[in-house]
């Protein structure tokens, strides 16, 4: 028992607990911030801000072109082989490509909005213009997170974007309103711009200091073809994953009034407490999968997979039950009308819990090989989720979006698990007979 606890505290389990604790703290800040936004702005302005934030998240995560996730795959592998020239090249080149890609995405997005025409004449105009400035900073922070994760620096990877940034957004909004600014979506996006700029500056500075301590100056050896061969499919998968996470909000923004979008978005913000369990597990183990695979340690790799899926399912179920139990209070803080979102939240949580039972199939495909297959599955599931939303929302209203996302989430997890077994021979779904054992 003592050896098991030691392993959990110092190894992947300990890192996952660290990440999860930070993300829970961040979720607390985010939750308070969303309550604050909803209370200050009202349902319509809050719905506009929610829709804008969704697009920042989708485009910001995908603008790294997969180089953020690739940092967890290539940098640890090159370090294990002693190829520091490739490490230096990846660090510098990845940052430059991420910034260039994000700027291009921001300009292209504004061009599309201008061509569309009507959005620039409505309440979305000013928030969209400011969001274009947020996008490069958001993408760079996503890349910094991937680099830090690749070094197993969990706190440095997660705390700045998910704790510091969230806290600064909340503080900036309070300060702006106190100074007389109107509580509108455009002001909230400006606060997001300021908070993201400060957070990424601090994170990048600390990351550079730590990298200089372990990585001496020297030549760079670029391997763009090899990197992009792996990272572009990961980027497609990330885009599909990000879009899948928010496709329900996107579809609702097209079919229902902004105030209704706000009601649904509030439920998804609370559901994030449950999703963070999987995120913490991925942040702690993805790079360890790569290291074990590079070392040819099949036994260690299998043990990591088994440990991760059991702990993830147990933690997801416990957090899910707690979130649903506390939902009337948590939703009520947004406003009395938000309590109507309780059934939506329950359906979303049920989907997350069921999906967690199928293990880290996507992580294995992206880290060990099979990223193209993972991207294909992710894109197929995005189409499935969007199709289900379009089919169910007109019939069931906002509840239809929740059912669509729950179904798509479980189907995606099953497909990734089957693909990981087919490619790598690793069984990822939880084994009920071994569920109670924390160690092999």
DOTI-339645 format. One record per residue (C-alpha): residue number from 0; y, z, x. Coordinates in pm, 1 decimal, always signed. Each point is the difference from the previous one (the first is absolute). Last residue first. Example, Ala and Ser with C-alpha at 12.3 -4.5 7.8 and 13.67 -1.06 7.14 Angstrom:
2
[martor 1, [-106.0, +714.0, +1367.0]] [martor 0, [-344.0, +66.0, -137.0]] 
! end
This chain:
440
[martor 439, [-410.9, -1121.9, -44.2]] [martor 438, [+305.9, +198.2, -92.0]] [martor 437, [+174.3, +106.6, -321.0]] [martor 436, [-320.4, +23.5, -204.1]] [martor 435, [+44.8, +35.3, -374.7]] [martor 434, [+11.9, -372.1, -62.5]] [martor 433, [-322.0, -74.4, +183.9]] [martor 432, [-219.5, -65.3, -303.2]] [martor 431, [+293.4, -166.0, -177.9]] [martor 430, [+39.8, -259.6, +272.1]] [martor 429, [+363.4, -107.5, -6.3]] [martor 428, [+60.0, -373.3, +18.6]] [martor 427, [+52.5, -136.1, +356.3]] [martor 426, [-332.1, -139.6, +122.1]] [martor 425, [+67.3, -170.7, +333.4]] [martor 424, [-193.0, -319.3, +71.4]] [martor 423, [+306.3, -154.5, +158.9]] [martor 422, [+62.5, -319.2, -195.8]] [martor 421, [-210.8, +48.8, -314.9]] [martor 420, [+59.3, +374.7, -14.9]] [martor 419, [+375.2, -42.7, +41.4]] [martor 418, [+0.4, -270.8, -268.8]] [martor 417, [-187.1, +219.1, -249.6]] [martor 416, [+245.6, +284.4, +57.0]] [martor 415, [+301.1, -229.7, -30.6]] [martor 414, [-128.7, -139.0, -331.7]] [martor 413, [-66.8, +345.6, -144.0]] [martor 412, [+345.8, +125.1, +100.2]] [martor 411, [+166.6, -307.2, -150.7]] [martor 410, [-189.5, +38.6, -328.3]] [martor 409, [+111.5, +364.4, -20.2]] [martor 408, [+366.9, -80.3, +57.5]] [martor 407, [-5.4, -298.5, -238.1]] [martor 406, [-135.1, +212.9, -284.8]] [martor 405, [+254.6, +278.1, +54.7]] [martor 404, [+286.4, -249.0, +31.9]] [martor 403, [-83.2, -178.6, -325.5]] [martor 402, [-46.9, +327.2, -186.6]] [martor 401, [+343.7, +118.9, +114.8]] [martor 400, [+167.1, -330.3, -89.8]] [martor 399, [-156.2, +12.5, -345.8]] [martor 398, [+139.3, +350.0, -50.2]] [martor 397, [+348.3, -152.5, +36.5]] [martor 396, [-56.2, -201.3, -318.2]] [martor 395, [-354.5, -28.8, -130.9]] [martor 394, [-12.0, -361.5, -123.9]] [martor 393, [+290.7, -167.5, +181.4]] [martor 392, [-80.7, +214.0, +309.2]] [martor 391, [-371.4, -86.4, +0.8]] [martor 390, [-9.6, -370.5, +85.3]] [martor 389, [+294.4, -16.2, +240.8]] [martor 388, [-117.8, +318.4, +167.6]] [martor 387, [-357.1, -127.9, +24.1]] [martor 386, [+118.7, -323.4, +157.1]] [martor 385, [+218.1, +181.5, +250.7]] [martor 384, [-281.5, +236.3, +97.5]] [martor 383, [-252.1, -283.2, +32.7]] [martor 382, [+239.8, -214.8, +203.0]] [martor 381, [+66.9, +294.9, +229.1]] [martor 380, [-375.5, +62.0, +16.8]] [martor 379, [-58.3, -355.9, +120.0]] [martor 378, [+270.9, +41.0, +262.1]] [martor 377, [-155.9, +322.9, +124.3]] [martor 376, [-346.5, -154.8, +9.7]] [martor 375, [+124.0, -296.5, +199.6]] [martor 374, [+191.7, +226.3, +237.5]] [martor 373, [-308.6, +215.3, +56.3]] [martor 372, [-204.7, -312.8, +74.4]] [martor 371, [+262.5, -113.5, +247.3]] [martor 370, [+6.9, +346.7, +157.7]] [martor 369, [-371.7, -10.3, +68.7]] [martor 368, [+13.1, +158.6, +341.6]] [martor 367, [-11.9, +362.4, +114.7]] [martor 366, [+341.0, +134.4, -106.8]] [martor 365, [+78.2, -208.1, -308.0]] [martor 364, [-355.3, -11.3, -136.9]] [martor 363, [-61.7, +366.2, +74.3]] [martor 362, [+326.7, +106.2, -163.5]] [martor 361, [-81.0, -204.9, -310.7]] [martor 360, [-341.4, +163.3, -41.2]] [martor 359, [+135.6, +353.0, +35.4]] [martor 358, [-209.7, +168.1, -271.1]] [martor 357, [-136.2, -88.7, -341.2]] [martor 356, [+52.3, +338.9, -164.3]] [martor 355, [+377.7, -29.4, +41.3]] [martor 354, [+10.1, -273.1, -267.0]] [martor 353, [-114.6, +239.8, -274.2]] [martor 352, [+267.7, +254.8, +91.1]] [martor 351, [+276.8, -260.4, +10.0]] [martor 350, [-98.7, -148.9, -335.8]] [martor 349, [-9.3, +341.6, -166.0]] [martor 348, [+346.4, +73.7, +137.7]] [martor 347, [+143.5, -317.1, -152.3]] [martor 346, [-154.8, +77.1, -341.1]] [martor 345, [+133.6, +356.6, +0.0]] [martor 344, [+349.0, -114.3, +102.1]] [martor 343, [+22.0, -246.9, -285.9]] [martor 342, [-121.6, +262.9, -247.0]] [martor 341, [+278.8, +235.8, +123.1]] [martor 340, [+281.4, -257.6, -23.4]] [martor 339, [+123.7, +132.5, -336.5]] [martor 338, [+121.1, +304.5, +190.5]] [martor 337, [+278.9, -224.7, +134.6]] [martor 336, [+196.9, +32.4, -325.5]] [martor 335, [+84.0, +362.6, +71.3]] [martor 334, [+168.2, -82.3, +333.6]] [martor 333, [-106.4, -50.8, +360.6]] [martor 332, [-96.0, +368.2, +12.0]] [martor 331, [-235.9, -58.3, -290.7]] [martor 330, [-219.1, -223.1, +212.2]] [martor 329, [-82.2, +276.1, +247.5]] [martor 328, [-40.7, +262.0, -273.3]] [martor 327, [-230.4, -206.6, -218.5]] [martor 326, [-175.8, -134.4, +312.6]] [martor 325, [-113.4, +332.2, +146.2]] [martor 324, [-357.9, -33.3, -124.3]] [martor 323, [-3.6, -371.6, +83.4]] [martor 322, [+118.9, +71.5, +355.2]] [martor 321, [-248.6, +282.9, +56.8]] [martor 320, [-294.1, -210.1, -117.7]] [martor 319, [+105.9, -287.2, +224.3]] [martor 318, [+48.9, +227.9, +300.5]] [martor 317, [-354.6, +131.2, -36.0]] [martor 316, [-152.3, -344.5, -56.7]] [martor 315, [+188.7, -156.5, +290.7]] [martor 314, [-95.9, +284.9, +234.2]] [martor 313, [-370.6, -26.5, -77.9]] [martor 312, [-0.6, -379.6, +16.2]] [martor 311, [+191.5, -6.0, +328.0]] [martor 310, [-216.4, +267.8, +163.0]] [martor 309, [-317.3, -185.4, -85.2]] [martor 308, [+131.9, -344.1, +93.5]] [martor 307, [+143.6, +112.8, +332.6]] [martor 306, [-303.1, +188.3, +121.1]] [martor 305, [-235.3, -290.4, -63.4]] [martor 304, [+228.8, -252.2, +167.1]] [martor 303, [+55.4, +224.6, +302.3]] [martor 302, [-374.1, +61.6, +34.9]] [martor 301, [-72.8, -371.7, -11.8]] [martor 300, [+253.9, -64.3, +275.7]] [martor 299, [-135.3, +282.6, +214.6]] [martor 298, [-352.4, -138.6, -28.6]] [martor 297, [+112.9, -354.5, +77.3]] [martor 296, [+169.9, +97.3, +325.1]] [martor 295, [+57.8, -344.8, +150.9]] [martor 294, [+316.2, +123.5, +172.4]] [martor 293, [+211.5, -263.7, -175.6]] [martor 292, [-154.9, +102.5, -333.7]] [martor 291, [+76.7, +366.4, +59.0]] [martor 290, [+359.6, -80.8, +96.7]] [martor 289, [+54.0, -231.0, -297.6]] [martor 288, [-141.3, +249.2, -252.2]] [martor 287, [+221.8, +262.9, +161.8]] [martor 286, [+302.7, -222.4, -66.7]] [martor 285, [-83.7, -5.4, -370.4]] [martor 284, [-86.2, +372.1, -15.1]] [martor 283, [+312.1, +213.4, -35.7]] [martor 282, [+234.5, -246.2, -171.0]] [martor 281, [-280.0, -113.6, -230.3]] [martor 280, [-88.3, +354.7, -105.6]] [martor 279, [+365.1, +84.5, -63.5]] [martor 278, [+48.7, -314.6, -209.5]] [martor 277, [-310.7, +78.0, -204.6]] [martor 276, [+128.9, +348.0, -79.6]] [martor 275, [+350.4, -135.2, -60.8]] [martor 274, [-125.8, -188.0, -306.1]] [martor 273, [-34.3, +326.6, -193.1]] [martor 272, [+354.6, +124.5, +60.0]] [martor 271, [+110.3, -357.5, -67.1]] [martor 270, [-99.4, +47.9, -364.5]] [martor 269, [+325.2, +191.0, -47.4]] [martor 268, [+202.3, -302.6, +103.8]] [martor 267, [-215.4, -225.3, -220.1]] [martor 266, [+81.7, +211.7, -306.4]] [martor 265, [+374.2, -26.4, +69.1]] [martor 264, [-35.5, -377.0, +34.9]] [martor 263, [-139.2, -23.0, -354.5]] [martor 262, [+296.4, +176.0, -159.2]] [martor 261, [+244.6, -192.4, +219.5]] [martor 260, [-151.3, -331.9, -103.4]] [martor 259, [+57.8, +106.6, -360.7]] [martor 258, [+370.2, +58.5, +75.1]] [martor 257, [+20.2, -338.9, +173.9]] [martor 256, [-104.5, -182.2, -323.4]] [martor 255, [-350.3, -155.6, -24.4]] [martor 254, [-166.1, -328.7, +92.8]] [martor 253, [+132.1, -109.9, +339.5]] [martor 252, [+50.9, +350.7, +139.5]] [martor 251, [-347.0, +84.3, -134.5]] [martor 250, [-152.9, -277.3, +209.3]] [martor 249, [+174.6, +125.4, +315.7]] [martor 248, [-89.9, +362.7, -72.3]] [martor 247, [-367.0, -93.1, -45.1]] [martor 246, [+9.2, -217.0, +310.4]] [martor 245, [+110.2, +303.0, +200.7]] [martor 244, [-310.1, +119.1, +179.1]] [martor 243, [-152.5, -346.9, -19.0]] [martor 242, [+308.5, -142.7, +169.6]] [martor 241, [-36.5, +247.5, +283.5]] [martor 240, [-370.7, -73.1, +29.4]] [martor 239, [+49.7, -376.6, -26.5]] [martor 238, [+272.4, +11.8, +261.4]] [martor 237, [-216.7, +220.7, +219.0]] [martor 236, [-296.1, -237.9, -39.1]] [martor 235, [+217.6, -297.0, +85.8]] [martor 234, [+134.8, +192.1, +297.4]] [martor 233, [-356.5, +89.5, +104.0]] [martor 232, [-83.3, -370.8, -19.6]] [martor 231, [+303.9, -61.8, +221.6]] [martor 230, [-97.3, +279.2, +239.8]] [martor 229, [-339.8, -120.3, +120.3]] [martor 228, [+74.6, -360.1, +98.3]] [martor 227, [+357.1, +117.0, +59.4]] [martor 226, [-105.1, +224.7, +285.1]] [martor 225, [-240.5, -244.8, +162.2]] [martor 224, [+249.6, -285.5, -11.7]] [martor 223, [+286.0, +222.4, +108.5]] [martor 222, [-172.0, +131.4, +312.0]] [martor 221, [+298.3, +109.1, +206.6]] [martor 220, [-44.8, +152.8, +342.4]] [martor 219, [+287.1, +221.5, +99.5]] [martor 218, [+78.9, +114.9, +352.5]] [martor 217, [+69.5, +358.9, +101.8]] [martor 216, [+164.4, +325.3, -91.8]] [martor 215, [-232.1, +301.7, -31.3]] [martor 214, [-151.3, +88.8, -339.5]] [martor 213, [-80.1, +367.5, -63.3]] [martor 212, [+341.3, +171.3, +24.3]] [martor 211, [+186.2, -316.7, -93.9]] [martor 210, [-192.9, -8.8, -328.6]] [martor 209, [+110.0, +352.4, -90.1]] [martor 208, [+369.0, -72.2, +55.8]] [martor 207, [-20.3, -333.0, -182.0]] [martor 206, [-159.3, +165.3, -304.0]] [martor 205, [+268.8, +268.5, -13.3]] [martor 204, [+275.2, -262.0, -3.8]] [martor 203, [-179.1, -219.7, -253.4]] [martor 202, [-50.1, +294.5, -237.1]] [martor 201, [+359.8, +119.7, +21.8]] [martor 200, [+145.1, -346.2, -53.1]] [martor 199, [-250.8, -70.9, -279.5]] [martor 198, [+107.7, +311.3, -191.5]] [martor 197, [+375.4, -59.1, +36.1]] [martor 196, [-17.5, -361.2, -113.6]] [martor 195, [-237.3, +79.3, -286.8]] [martor 194, [+228.9, +275.3, -130.9]] [martor 193, [+309.9, -219.0, +11.5]] [martor 192, [-168.5, -291.3, -176.6]] [martor 191, [-159.6, +227.7, -261.3]] [martor 190, [+341.1, +149.2, -74.3]] [martor 189, [+130.3, -352.9, -53.4]] [martor 188, [-296.4, -61.3, -235.1]] [martor 187, [+92.3, +311.2, -203.2]] [martor 186, [+362.5, -114.3, -17.2]] [martor 185, [-109.1, -337.3, -138.9]] [martor 184, [-224.5, +169.6, -257.4]] [martor 183, [+285.5, +197.5, -149.6]] [martor 182, [+118.6, +359.6, +10.3]] [martor 181, [+365.8, -89.0, +52.5]] [martor 180, [+152.3, +118.3, +329.9]] [martor 179, [+227.1, +303.4, -28.9]] [martor 178, [-63.1, +189.4, +323.4]] [martor 177, [-264.3, +216.5, -169.8]] [martor 176, [-175.0, -316.9, -113.8]] [martor 175, [-17.4, -128.9, +356.4]] [martor 174, [-108.8, +335.6, +142.9]] [martor 173, [-283.6, +34.7, -250.7]] [martor 172, [-113.4, -356.0, +69.5]] [martor 171, [+14.3, +53.3, +376.5]] [martor 170, [-204.2, +320.7, -19.4]] [martor 169, [-272.4, -164.9, -208.8]] [martor 168, [-20.3, -305.7, +221.5]] [martor 167, [+1.1, +225.3, +307.1]] [martor 166, [-296.5, +202.2, -123.3]] [martor 165, [-200.3, -314.3, -70.6]] [martor 164, [+78.6, -145.6, +341.9]] [martor 163, [-91.3, +320.9, +181.9]] [martor 162, [-329.7, +55.1, -178.3]] [martor 161, [-168.9, -336.1, -54.2]] [martor 160, [+155.6, -226.0, +259.9]] [martor 159, [+71.4, +260.7, +271.3]] [martor 158, [-303.8, +228.0, -57.5]] [martor 157, [-279.4, -258.3, +0.5]] [martor 156, [-29.2, -156.6, +342.4]] [martor 155, [+152.6, +282.3, +203.4]] [martor 154, [-227.7, +250.1, -174.7]] [martor 153, [-311.5, -212.2, +45.0]] [martor 152, [+39.9, -77.0, +366.7]] [martor 151, [-352.9, -143.0, +28.1]] [martor 150, [+129.0, -269.3, +239.1]] [martor 149, [-70.9, -281.9, -247.0]] [martor 148, [+167.0, +209.9, -268.2]] [martor 147, [+319.5, -0.3, +205.3]] [martor 146, [-8.2, -378.9, +29.2]] [martor 145, [-67.4, -41.8, -372.8]] [martor 144, [+285.2, +232.5, -96.6]] [martor 143, [+237.9, -185.0, +229.6]] [martor 142, [-94.2, -324.2, -180.0]] [martor 141, [+71.1, +154.0, -342.1]] [martor 140, [+331.8, +125.4, +133.8]] [martor 139, [+88.1, -351.3, +110.3]] [martor 138, [-87.2, -131.7, -347.7]] [martor 137, [+222.7, +256.0, -176.3]] [martor 136, [+290.0, -75.0, +234.2]] [martor 135, [-35.6, -374.3, -58.2]] [martor 134, [-16.3, +49.2, -383.1]] [martor 133, [+290.1, +241.5, -51.1]] [martor 132, [+264.7, -269.5, +49.5]] [martor 131, [-157.8, -224.6, -265.3]] [martor 130, [-13.2, +304.7, -229.6]] [martor 129, [+381.2, +13.1, +10.6]] [martor 128, [+25.3, -345.5, -154.5]] [martor 127, [-270.5, +77.7, -255.5]] [martor 126, [+173.8, +320.5, -112.5]] [martor 125, [+327.2, -192.8, -54.9]] [martor 124, [-153.7, -272.8, -218.4]] [martor 123, [-260.4, +191.1, -206.3]] [martor 122, [+246.5, +94.6, -276.8]] [martor 121, [+47.5, -362.7, -104.5]] [martor 120, [+174.2, -316.4, +118.0]] [martor 119, [-181.1, -20.8, +332.3]] [martor 118, [-334.8, +27.2, -180.2]] [martor 117, [+84.5, -302.4, -217.4]] [martor 116, [+26.7, -250.9, +282.5]] [martor 115, [-358.6, -78.8, +97.0]] [martor 114, [+132.4, -197.2, +297.9]] [martor 113, [+200.6, +300.0, +116.7]] [martor 112, [-301.0, +229.4, -39.0]] [martor 111, [-211.3, -245.8, +198.6]] [martor 110, [+260.1, -13.0, +275.3]] [martor 109, [+22.4, +379.0, +6.1]] [martor 108, [-375.8, +19.5, +46.4]] [martor 107, [+6.0, -256.1, +278.2]] [martor 106, [+269.9, +192.9, +184.0]] [martor 105, [-189.7, +327.6, -33.7]] [martor 104, [-331.4, -160.8, +98.3]] [martor 103, [+160.4, -160.0, +306.9]] [martor 102, [+147.1, +336.1, +101.9]] [martor 101, [-341.0, +162.1, -46.4]] [martor 100, [-175.3, -265.8, +208.6]] [martor 99, [+249.7, +26.5, +283.7]] [martor 98, [-22.1, +380.1, +5.3]] [martor 97, [-379.8, -2.4, -4.3]] [martor 96, [-18.9, -271.3, +265.5]] [martor 95, [+220.1, +202.5, +234.7]] [martor 94, [-192.8, +324.5, -52.2]] [martor 93, [-336.3, -171.9, +47.1]] [martor 92, [+114.0, -170.3, +319.5]] [martor 91, [+106.6, +325.2, +161.9]] [martor 90, [-304.7, +212.4, -83.7]] [martor 89, [-248.7, -286.3, +27.0]] [martor 88, [+127.3, -105.7, +340.9]] [martor 87, [-13.8, +353.8, +139.8]] [martor 86, [-357.1, +42.8, -126.9]] [martor 85, [-106.6, -339.0, +139.2]] [martor 84, [+131.0, +96.0, +343.3]] [martor 83, [-175.9, +336.7, -33.7]] [martor 82, [-346.1, -158.0, -3.3]] [martor 81, [-194.4, +313.4, +99.1]] [martor 80, [-295.9, -84.2, -226.1]] [martor 79, [+49.2, +312.1, -214.3]] [martor 78, [+372.6, -70.6, -5.3]] [martor 77, [-65.2, -353.2, -123.4]] [martor 76, [-219.8, +133.0, -283.4]] [martor 75, [+248.4, +271.8, -96.8]] [martor 74, [+284.4, -258.8, -9.1]] [martor 73, [-191.2, -274.1, -183.8]] [martor 72, [-132.0, +169.7, -313.5]] [martor 71, [+251.2, +265.4, -99.0]] [martor 70, [+283.2, -232.5, +105.5]] [martor 69, [-154.9, -265.6, -224.2]] [martor 68, [+90.8, +209.4, -301.9]] [martor 67, [+367.0, -28.4, +97.2]] [martor 66, [-40.5, -357.5, +122.3]] [martor 65, [-122.9, -114.1, -343.1]] [martor 64, [+288.2, -241.7, -45.1]] [martor 63, [+244.4, +294.1, +33.4]] [martor 62, [+179.5, -146.5, -303.3]] [martor 61, [-289.6, +104.2, -228.3]] [martor 60, [+95.3, +366.8, -16.3]] [martor 59, [+368.4, -75.2, -51.1]] [martor 58, [-59.0, -270.0, -260.0]] [martor 57, [-205.8, +218.7, -233.0]] [martor 56, [+194.9, +321.2, +63.5]] [martor 55, [+342.8, -159.7, -42.4]] [martor 54, [-123.8, -176.0, -315.3]] [martor 53, [-118.9, +328.0, -153.6]] [martor 52, [+325.6, +170.9, +92.0]] [martor 51, [+194.0, -261.2, -197.7]] [martor 50, [-216.5, +52.8, -311.5]] [martor 49, [+37.1, +378.6, +22.9]] [martor 48, [+378.4, -26.8, +42.7]] [martor 47, [+25.5, -212.4, -314.1]] [martor 46, [-217.4, +245.3, -195.9]] [martor 45, [+217.4, +288.9, +116.6]] [martor 44, [+309.4, -185.0, -119.1]] [martor 43, [-156.5, -42.8, -346.2]] [martor 42, [-157.1, +345.2, -38.4]] [martor 41, [+292.0, +215.7, +104.4]] [martor 40, [+175.7, -0.7, +335.6]] [martor 39, [+29.9, +368.3, +87.8]] [martor 38, [-314.6, +132.9, -166.4]] [martor 37, [-214.8, -294.9, +104.6]] [martor 36, [+130.6, +5.6, +356.4]] [martor 35, [-49.4, +376.3, +31.7]] [martor 34, [-350.8, -19.5, -140.7]] [martor 33, [-69.4, -281.7, +246.4]] [martor 32, [+137.7, +208.9, +286.2]] [martor 31, [-201.0, +303.8, -101.0]] [martor 30, [-310.4, -217.7, -6.2]] [martor 29, [+87.8, -164.9, +330.3]] [martor 28, [+60.0, +336.2, +165.3]] [martor 27, [-329.0, +131.6, -134.0]] [martor 26, [-173.2, -322.7, +93.8]] [martor 25, [+134.9, +43.6, +350.6]] [martor 24, [-144.4, +349.7, +17.0]] [martor 23, [-328.6, -136.0, -132.7]] [martor 22, [+23.7, -281.5, +255.0]] [martor 21, [+55.2, +248.3, +280.6]] [martor 20, [-293.2, +215.4, -107.5]] [martor 19, [-218.8, -310.0, -37.8]] [martor 18, [+89.1, -120.1, +347.6]] [martor 17, [-81.8, +334.6, +155.2]] [martor 16, [-321.4, +32.4, -201.3]] [martor 15, [-100.7, -351.0, +108.2]] [martor 14, [+66.8, +88.3, +362.9]] [martor 13, [-216.9, +308.1, -34.7]] [martor 12, [-279.2, -199.0, -159.5]] [martor 11, [+18.7, -265.5, +271.6]] [martor 10, [-53.9, +258.9, +268.6]] [martor 9, [+143.1, +341.5, +84.2]] [martor 8, [-15.8, +190.1, -328.9]] [martor 7, [-297.1, -176.2, -155.0]] [martor 6, [-198.8, +25.1, +321.9]] [martor 5, [+83.2, +367.9, +35.2]] [martor 4, [-101.3, +65.8, -360.3]] [martor 3, [-334.0, -170.5, +60.1]] [martor 2, [-56.9, +194.2, +322.1]] [martor 1, [+70.5, +325.2, -184.7]] [martor 0, [-241.0, -89.9, -280.5]] 
! end
